[in-house]
Amino acid sequence: MDHFIAIFLILCSVAVFSVLVAGNRWILMPAVLSFGARFFAAIFHRYIYPLPEGSSDALVFDRVALGWAREYGCYGFFEHFNPSASYVYSSLMALAYSCIDYIPFSVQVLNVLLGVFGVIFLMFATKVVWGVREARRVGYILALFPFLVMLSSVGLRESFIFSFFSLGILSFVLYSYGRGMGWLVLSVFAFLFSSLFHGAMALAIGGVFMGMLMKPLLIPVKTRQQFGFHLVLFLLMLVVFCLAMVYVYFQVSLHKLGSLEELDVDQISSIVSSRTKGGAAYLTSLQISGVFDFVWQIPLRIFYFLFSPFPWNISSPAHILGMFDGVFYIVMSVMCFKYRKVIFQNPVLLQILVILLLMSLAFSFGTSNFGTAIRHRAKFYLVILVIVAPCLFSGWRRVNR
C-alpha cells in the first residue's frame, strides 16, 4: 500500500508538471534533476542508511502522528489539530495514517514533490524579474543544493514550509509586476499556510507590507504634485500598517511566547538561553539582560544565524559540510551587497530583501546553534538567489523590464 500511494502521488504530480512544461519547456531539466536528486535521497534514507536530518525531529513527528492516528482514528483530525502548536505536520500525517495506512515512504515522496514544486515556484519568480536564462541557473542550484535536497527527502515539515513560502514569493512578484491584486491575496495566504508549520514564517506577511510601505518613496518623481501624492500614499499606508501592528500586538498569541502584550526582554532571554545547548551551540556566553543587550546583539546574532558554522566552531567532521553551507550564503550576501545599487533601483528586489531581513532577525533570536540555523535558513534565505540571479556564473547583467 505504501508504494502504491507513492506511485499515485508521483503520477498526479507528473500530470500537473506536464501542464507546466507544455508552455515552459525551459523548466524541464532543472525540475527533473531536482526530482531525481530528492527521490534518490529519499530511497537512500528509507532503504539503505538514514540521513542525518532524518533522525531526531523526523522520528518525533512520526511517533506523534502514529500515536494520534491510533488514538483518534480517521475522523478525529480536529481533536489533535492545533494551528498554534508545532505539530501541524504530525496532524496531517496522522490523518493519512488513520484513514489510509501507515505510509512513511509515501510521506517522504510527498515531501520530495513539494520540494520540487518549491524550486519551480522560485524559478518562475526569477523568470518574471530577470528572464529565462537566470531562472534556469537558479533552478539548477536549488535542484542540487545539498541541505535542501536532504530536507526535502526525509519526514520533516521543511518541504511544506519551503514550498508555500516560495509560492508566496512568486505571487508577490507577480503582483508587484502588475498582474493583479489577486496575486497579493494568494501571497498572503501562501505565507499563512507556511506559518501553520512554523509560526515565525508569518513574519513574511509583515515583510510584504513593510516593503509596500517603502514603494511610494522609491518611485522617481518629476513634479511636486507627484511627490505630494507619493508622500500622502506613504503616510496612509504607514497608518494602516501601524493600526494592523497594534491589533497584532494585543490580539495575537505566539506559540511558546504567549501574548505579545506580555512579551518582554526577560522572556526572550529565557527562550534564547534554553536553545543554547549541544555541540553546535554558538554565542553561549552572550546573555540578554535588557533592551540595550537585545539591540546591540541583533547584527551579531543575524550574522551567526546566516553564516555559521565558522572554522572556530568546527568540532567534528560533519560540521565541515555545514561550514560550506555558510560559505555559500556569505558569497550570495556579498553579491547582494556589491550590487546594492541595482537592487535599490528595483523596488521588487528591495521588498524581497526586506522580507528576508525581517525573517532573519526573528529566527536569529530563536536559534542558538548552527545545526538548527542550517535547517531554518534553508526554509527561506535561498530566495536570495532570485535577487542575485544575473551574477550567477557570470557578471551582472542588467535587465530592464
C-alpha positions as CSV (number, residue, x, y, z in Angstrom):
1,M,0.0,0.0,0.0
2,D,2.8,2.4,0.9
3,H,4.5,2.1,-2.5
4,F,1.2,2.2,-4.3
5,I,0.3,5.5,-2.7
6,A,3.9,6.8,-3.5
7,I,3.4,5.9,-7.2
8,F,0.0,7.5,-7.3
9,L,1.4,10.8,-5.9
10,I,4.2,10.8,-8.5
11,L,1.7,10.2,-11.3
12,C,-0.6,13.0,-10.1
13,S,2.4,15.4,-9.9
14,V,3.6,14.3,-13.3
15,A,0.2,15.3,-14.7
16,V,0.4,18.8,-13.2
17,F,4.1,19.1,-14.2
18,S,3.3,18.2,-17.8
19,V,0.8,21.1,-18.0
20,L,3.5,23.4,-16.7
21,V,6.1,22.1,-19.1
22,A,3.8,22.4,-22.1
23,G,4.2,26.1,-22.2
24,N,7.5,26.4,-20.3
25,R,10.0,23.8,-21.6
26,W,12.9,25.6,-20.0
27,I,11.9,24.3,-16.6
28,L,12.1,20.6,-17.7
29,M,15.8,19.8,-17.0
30,P,16.1,21.6,-13.6
31,A,12.8,20.1,-12.4
32,V,13.8,16.6,-13.5
33,L,17.2,17.0,-11.8
34,S,15.5,18.3,-8.7
35,F,13.1,15.4,-8.5
36,G,15.9,12.8,-9.3
37,A,18.2,14.1,-6.5
38,R,15.4,14.2,-3.9
39,F,13.9,10.9,-4.9
40,F,17.3,9.1,-4.8
41,A,18.0,10.7,-1.4
42,A,14.5,9.5,-0.1
43,I,15.2,5.9,-1.2
44,F,18.7,6.0,0.3
45,H,17.3,7.3,3.6
46,R,14.5,4.7,3.7
47,Y,16.2,1.6,2.5
48,I,20.0,2.0,2.7
49,Y,21.1,4.3,5.5
50,P,19.4,7.1,7.5
51,L,20.3,10.6,6.5
52,P,21.4,12.9,9.4
53,E,18.3,15.1,9.2
54,G,16.1,12.0,9.0
55,S,16.5,11.1,12.7
56,S,15.7,13.1,15.8
57,D,12.9,15.5,14.9
58,A,11.7,13.4,12.0
59,L,11.2,10.4,14.3
60,V,9.4,12.6,16.8
61,F,7.0,13.9,14.2
62,D,6.4,10.3,13.0
63,R,5.8,8.9,16.5
64,V,3.4,11.7,17.4
65,A,1.5,11.1,14.2
66,L,1.2,7.4,14.7
67,G,0.1,7.9,18.3
68,W,-2.7,10.3,17.2
69,A,-3.7,8.0,14.4
70,R,-4.3,5.1,16.8
71,E,-5.9,7.2,19.5
72,Y,-8.3,9.4,17.4
73,G,-8.8,7.5,14.2
74,C,-9.8,8.8,10.8
75,Y,-12.5,11.2,12.0
76,G,-10.6,12.7,14.9
77,F,-8.4,15.2,13.0
78,F,-9.7,18.2,14.8
79,E,-9.1,16.5,18.1
80,H,-5.3,16.9,17.7
81,F,-5.1,19.6,15.0
82,N,-3.8,22.8,16.6
83,P,-2.6,25.6,14.2
84,S,-0.7,27.4,17.0
85,A,1.4,24.4,18.1
86,S,4.4,22.8,16.5
87,Y,2.8,19.5,15.3
88,V,0.5,20.5,12.4
89,Y,2.8,18.4,10.2
90,S,2.1,15.4,12.6
91,S,-1.6,16.1,12.4
92,L,-1.5,15.7,8.6
93,M,0.5,12.5,8.8
94,A,-1.9,11.2,11.5
95,L,-4.8,11.8,9.1
96,A,-3.1,9.8,6.4
97,Y,-2.0,7.0,8.8
98,S,-5.5,6.6,10.2
99,C,-7.5,6.9,7.0
100,I,-5.2,5.1,4.6
101,D,-2.4,3.1,6.3
102,Y,1.0,3.6,7.9
103,I,2.7,5.0,4.8
104,P,6.1,6.6,5.8
105,F,7.7,6.3,2.4
106,S,4.7,8.0,0.8
107,V,5.1,10.9,3.2
108,Q,8.7,11.2,2.1
109,V,7.6,11.2,-1.6
110,L,5.1,13.9,-0.8
111,N,7.9,16.0,0.7
112,V,10.0,15.3,-2.4
113,L,7.2,16.5,-4.7
114,L,6.6,19.6,-2.6
115,G,10.3,20.4,-2.6
116,V,10.4,20.1,-6.4
117,F,7.4,22.5,-6.8
118,G,9.1,24.9,-4.4
119,V,12.1,25.0,-6.8
120,I,9.7,25.6,-9.7
121,F,8.0,28.5,-8.0
122,L,11.3,30.3,-7.4
123,M,12.3,29.6,-11.0
124,F,9.2,31.3,-12.2
125,A,9.7,34.2,-9.8
126,T,13.3,34.6,-11.2
127,K,12.0,34.5,-14.8
128,V,9.5,37.3,-14.1
129,V,12.3,39.5,-12.6
130,W,15.2,38.7,-14.8
131,G,14.4,36.2,-17.6
132,V,14.7,32.5,-18.6
133,R,18.4,32.1,-18.6
134,E,18.7,33.4,-15.0
135,A,15.7,31.3,-13.9
136,R,17.3,28.2,-15.2
137,R,20.5,28.9,-13.3
138,V,18.6,29.4,-10.1
139,G,16.8,26.1,-10.8
140,Y,20.0,24.1,-11.2
141,I,21.4,25.5,-7.9
142,L,18.2,24.8,-6.0
143,A,17.9,21.3,-7.6
144,L,21.3,20.2,-6.2
145,F,21.6,22.3,-3.0
146,P,22.7,19.6,-0.5
147,F,20.7,20.6,2.6
148,L,17.6,21.5,0.6
149,V,17.7,18.1,-1.1
150,M,18.2,16.4,2.3
151,L,15.3,18.3,4.0
152,S,13.0,17.5,1.1
153,S,13.6,13.8,1.2
154,V,13.0,12.9,4.9
155,G,10.0,13.1,7.2
156,L,10.3,16.8,8.2
157,R,8.0,19.8,7.7
158,E,10.6,21.8,5.8
159,S,9.2,20.9,2.4
160,F,5.8,22.2,3.2
161,I,7.3,25.5,4.6
162,F,9.7,25.9,1.7
163,S,7.0,25.2,-1.0
164,F,4.4,27.6,0.4
165,F,6.9,30.3,1.1
166,S,8.2,30.0,-2.5
167,L,4.7,30.2,-3.8
168,G,4.2,33.4,-1.6
169,I,7.3,34.9,-3.1
170,L,6.2,34.1,-6.7
171,S,2.7,35.5,-6.1
172,F,4.2,38.7,-4.5
173,V,6.5,39.2,-7.5
174,L,3.6,38.7,-10.0
175,Y,1.5,41.3,-8.0
176,S,4.4,43.7,-8.0
177,Y,4.8,43.4,-11.8
178,G,1.1,44.4,-12.2
179,R,-0.5,41.0,-12.6
180,G,-3.5,41.9,-10.4
181,M,-4.5,42.2,-6.7
182,G,-5.4,38.5,-6.6
183,W,-1.8,37.6,-6.6
184,L,-1.2,39.7,-3.4
185,V,-4.1,37.8,-1.7
186,L,-2.6,34.5,-2.8
187,S,0.8,35.6,-1.5
188,V,-0.6,36.4,2.0
189,F,-2.5,33.1,2.1
190,A,0.6,31.2,1.0
191,F,2.7,32.7,3.7
192,L,-0.1,31.9,6.2
193,F,-0.1,28.3,5.2
194,S,3.6,28.2,5.5
195,S,3.2,29.6,9.1
196,L,1.0,26.7,10.0
197,F,4.1,24.5,10.0
198,H,6.3,27.1,11.7
199,G,4.7,30.2,13.2
200,A,7.7,32.6,12.5
201,M,7.0,32.3,8.8
202,A,4.0,34.6,9.3
203,L,6.5,37.4,9.6
204,A,6.8,37.3,5.8
205,I,3.4,39.0,5.7
206,G,4.8,41.8,7.8
207,G,7.8,42.0,5.4
208,V,5.4,42.3,2.4
209,F,3.6,45.2,3.9
210,M,6.8,46.9,5.1
211,G,8.1,46.6,1.5
212,M,4.9,48.1,0.2
213,L,5.2,51.0,2.7
214,M,8.6,51.8,1.1
215,K,7.4,51.5,-2.5
216,P,5.9,55.1,-2.9
217,L,9.2,56.6,-1.8
218,L,11.2,54.6,-4.4
219,I,9.2,55.7,-7.4
220,P,11.0,58.6,-9.3
221,V,9.0,61.8,-9.2
222,K,9.2,64.7,-11.7
223,T,6.8,67.2,-10.2
224,R,5.8,68.5,-6.7
225,Q,2.3,67.1,-7.3
226,Q,3.7,63.6,-7.8
227,F,5.9,63.9,-4.7
228,G,2.9,65.1,-2.6
229,F,0.8,62.2,-3.9
230,H,3.5,59.7,-3.1
231,L,4.1,61.2,0.4
232,V,0.4,61.1,1.2
233,L,0.2,57.5,0.0
234,F,3.1,56.5,2.1
235,L,1.6,58.1,5.2
236,L,-1.7,56.4,4.6
237,M,-0.1,53.0,4.3
238,L,2.0,53.7,7.4
239,V,-1.1,54.5,9.4
240,V,-2.8,51.3,8.2
241,F,0.4,49.3,8.9
242,C,0.6,50.7,12.4
243,L,-3.0,50.0,13.2
244,A,-2.5,46.4,12.0
245,M,0.5,46.1,14.2
246,V,-1.4,47.4,17.2
247,Y,-4.1,44.8,16.6
248,V,-1.5,42.1,16.3
249,Y,0.2,43.3,19.5
250,F,-2.9,43.0,21.6
251,Q,-4.7,40.0,19.9
252,V,-2.1,37.6,18.6
253,S,-0.5,34.9,20.7
254,L,2.7,33.2,19.7
255,H,3.4,29.6,20.5
256,K,5.9,29.3,23.4
257,L,5.9,33.0,23.9
258,G,2.4,33.8,24.9
259,S,0.6,37.0,24.2
260,L,2.6,39.7,22.5
261,E,1.2,42.2,25.0
262,E,3.0,40.3,27.8
263,L,6.2,39.6,25.8
264,D,9.3,41.3,27.3
265,V,13.1,41.1,27.1
266,D,13.3,38.6,30.0
267,Q,11.1,36.2,28.2
268,I,13.1,36.5,25.0
269,S,16.3,35.9,27.1
270,S,14.9,32.7,28.5
271,I,13.9,31.4,25.1
272,V,17.4,32.2,23.7
273,S,19.1,30.6,26.8
274,S,17.1,27.4,26.6
275,R,18.2,26.8,23.0
276,T,21.9,27.4,23.6
277,K,22.9,23.8,24.1
278,G,24.6,21.0,22.3
279,G,27.9,20.7,20.5
280,A,26.7,23.0,17.7
281,A,25.8,25.9,20.1
282,Y,27.2,29.3,19.4
283,L,27.3,32.7,21.3
284,T,27.0,30.7,24.5
285,S,28.5,33.5,26.6
286,L,26.0,36.2,25.5
287,Q,23.1,37.0,27.7
288,I,20.2,39.4,27.2
289,S,19.6,41.3,30.4
290,G,17.9,44.4,29.0
291,V,16.8,46.3,25.9
292,F,20.3,47.5,25.2
293,D,21.6,43.9,25.0
294,F,18.8,43.0,22.7
295,V,19.6,45.9,20.3
296,W,23.4,45.5,20.1
297,Q,23.2,41.7,19.7
298,I,20.9,42.0,16.6
299,P,23.6,42.2,13.9
300,L,25.8,39.6,15.7
301,R,23.0,37.1,16.0
302,I,21.9,37.6,12.4
303,F,25.5,37.2,11.3
304,Y,25.8,33.9,13.1
305,F,22.4,32.6,12.1
306,L,23.0,33.2,8.4
307,F,26.7,32.2,8.1
308,S,27.7,29.8,10.8
309,P,29.5,27.5,11.4
310,F,32.8,29.2,11.2
311,P,36.2,27.5,11.4
312,W,36.4,28.1,15.1
313,N,33.0,26.3,15.6
314,I,34.1,23.1,13.9
315,S,34.4,20.2,16.4
316,S,33.6,17.2,14.2
317,P,34.0,16.2,10.5
318,A,30.2,16.5,10.0
319,H,30.5,20.2,10.8
320,I,32.6,20.8,7.7
321,L,29.7,20.4,5.4
322,G,27.8,22.9,7.4
323,M,30.7,25.4,7.0
324,F,30.4,25.1,3.2
325,D,26.7,25.8,3.6
326,G,27.6,29.0,5.5
327,V,30.2,30.0,2.9
328,F,27.6,29.7,0.2
329,Y,25.3,32.2,2.0
330,I,28.3,34.5,2.6
331,V,29.0,34.6,-1.1
332,M,25.4,35.2,-2.0
333,S,25.1,38.0,0.6
334,V,28.4,39.6,-0.6
335,M,27.0,39.6,-4.2
336,C,23.8,41.2,-2.9
337,F,25.8,44.0,-1.1
338,K,28.2,44.5,-4.1
339,Y,25.3,45.2,-6.5
340,R,23.1,47.0,-4.0
341,K,22.7,50.0,-6.3
342,V,21.0,47.7,-8.9
343,I,18.8,46.2,-6.1
344,F,17.7,49.6,-4.9
345,Q,16.7,50.6,-8.4
346,N,14.3,47.6,-8.5
347,P,11.6,48.0,-5.8
348,V,10.6,44.4,-6.1
349,L,14.0,43.1,-5.2
350,L,14.3,45.6,-2.4
351,Q,10.9,44.4,-1.0
352,I,12.0,40.7,-1.2
353,L,15.2,41.7,0.7
354,V,13.1,43.4,3.4
355,I,11.2,40.1,3.8
356,L,14.4,38.1,4.1
357,L,16.0,40.5,6.6
358,L,12.9,40.7,8.8
359,M,12.7,36.9,9.0
360,S,16.4,36.6,9.6
361,L,16.0,38.9,12.6
362,A,13.2,36.8,14.0
363,F,14.9,33.4,13.5
364,S,18.3,34.7,14.8
365,F,16.8,35.1,18.3
366,G,15.1,31.8,18.3
367,T,18.2,29.9,17.2
368,S,21.4,29.4,19.1
369,N,23.1,26.5,17.4
370,F,24.2,26.2,13.8
371,G,22.6,22.8,13.3
372,T,19.2,24.3,13.7
373,A,20.3,27.5,11.9
374,I,21.2,25.5,8.8
375,R,17.8,24.0,8.7
376,H,15.9,27.2,9.3
377,R,17.7,29.4,6.8
378,A,17.1,26.7,4.1
379,K,13.4,27.4,4.6
380,F,13.6,31.0,3.3
381,Y,17.0,32.5,2.8
382,L,17.7,30.7,-0.5
383,V,15.2,33.2,-2.0
384,I,18.3,35.5,-2.1
385,L,19.1,33.6,-5.4
386,V,16.2,35.4,-7.0
387,I,17.9,38.7,-6.1
388,V,21.4,37.8,-7.3
389,A,20.4,35.6,-10.2
390,P,22.2,37.6,-13.0
391,C,25.6,37.3,-11.4
392,L,25.5,33.5,-11.0
393,F,28.2,32.0,-13.2
394,S,28.8,35.4,-15.0
395,G,28.9,39.1,-14.4
396,W,25.9,41.2,-13.5
397,R,23.6,41.7,-16.5
398,R,21.0,44.4,-16.0
399,V,17.6,43.5,-17.2
400,N,15.2,46.4,-17.8
401,R,11.6,45.4,-17.6
